[in-house]
Amino acid sequence: MPTKKETYSQAMERLEKIVRQIDAGELDIDQLGEKIKEANEIIAFCTRKLTKADQEVEKIWKEREPSEE
């Protein structure tokens, strides 16, 4: 599970590692289930990070727009 201090980039690196392990067939069935669960948690973490960043950008753009009179 991603930690609160983990960055988006760090989480993506962990996700990419899991995908490489799956693609290479390095995991047995027990590990595969755990890694898929972990990957799902990382994806949710990254989605939250992206959504938050998008909202912050939208807010900044709206603040910069001249008011219509």
C-alpha positions, 0 to 999 in steps of 0.5 A: 500500500502506498504511504502518505509520503510516497510520491506519484513517481515512486508509486508509478515505479512500484506499479511498473515493477509489478507489471514487469514481474507479472509479464515475466512470469516471476510470480507464483499464484499466491504472489500474483494475487497479492501483487494484483491487490497491491497494484490496485491500491497503487492505481487508486493512489495515483488516481487520487493524486491526479484528480487532486492535481487536476482540481488544483490546476482548474482552480488556478485557471479559474482564479486567473480568468478575468471576471465577466461584467 
